[in-house]
Amino acid sequence: MSELVYYDLKRAKKMTPSLSVQVARELGRRIVAGSFEAGALIEDENALADRFQVSRVVIRDAVKILVGKGLLDVRRGIGTKVRPRHEWILLDDDVLAWHITATPRLEFISQLMDIRLAFEPKAARWAAERATAEDIKVIDDACRRMEEETGSLEKFVVADALFHQAVLRAAHNEFLNAMEGVIYSALLVSVRITNQDPRKNSDSVEFHREVCDAISTGDADKAEKLTEKLLRDAIRRLKEAFGDKFKDTQLM
């Protein structure tokens, strides 16, 4: 699954990115993929300019972008170092997107699912309590797209993401809206990990329909419990793909 799907879901601008942004993305992908270890020095401006066939100004601007995302640290007289993961701005859209094409990290996807379990069931409860008629229509439309999509895996995953986005927005909490990138990244990475066409998992589609119906009828308790059930099913499939290595203390 391409990281471009993530940017489409976030409705990123379609204009061609500048050279500095393109270089930042290439370096960022390599850092996230682990090609550069924490604390390692990356190449100097001249070497990077030669590698990417751009000016030093472009390299300098690209490095500034990655410094702003917490991935790099520039020290005069020392050079440019990769910062440890705990200092990265993990909720940054680019950082989340770059994880999609990198080799899946067990700890990263486990933590993403922890976060989803922490806030999505409550979001479904609040959606059942606060959703407008228009909110419910958007949720239902996304659910129908999931049920009816039989041709394109990408379109199915997008419909799945839009379903969860619609539930978050129906909760009418601006802080929850800011978390939708976590869902997109988790869904897109999960498809790669399980190597499974989610359209073949009828239970998953049924879970989404049950959540939709609970929200539309205003049953907050049911919406919360069903969303937790849906997420735990996703975690079950991830555990099967990873085997005993998958960390999930909440299911112990």
Secondary structure, DSSP 8 states (H G I E B T S, - for coil): --HHHHHHHTT---S---HHHHHHHHHHHHHHHTSS-TT-B---HHHHHHHHT--HHHHHHHHHHHHHTTSEEEETTTEEEE--GGGS-TTSHHHHHHHHHS---HHHHHHHHHHHHHHHHHHHHHHHHH--HHHHHHHHHHHHHHHH--S-HHHHHHHHHHHHHHHHHHTT-HHHHTTHHHHHHHHHHHHHHHT--GGG-HHHHHHHHHHHHHHHTT-HHHHHHHHHHHHHHHHHHHHHHHGGG---GGG-
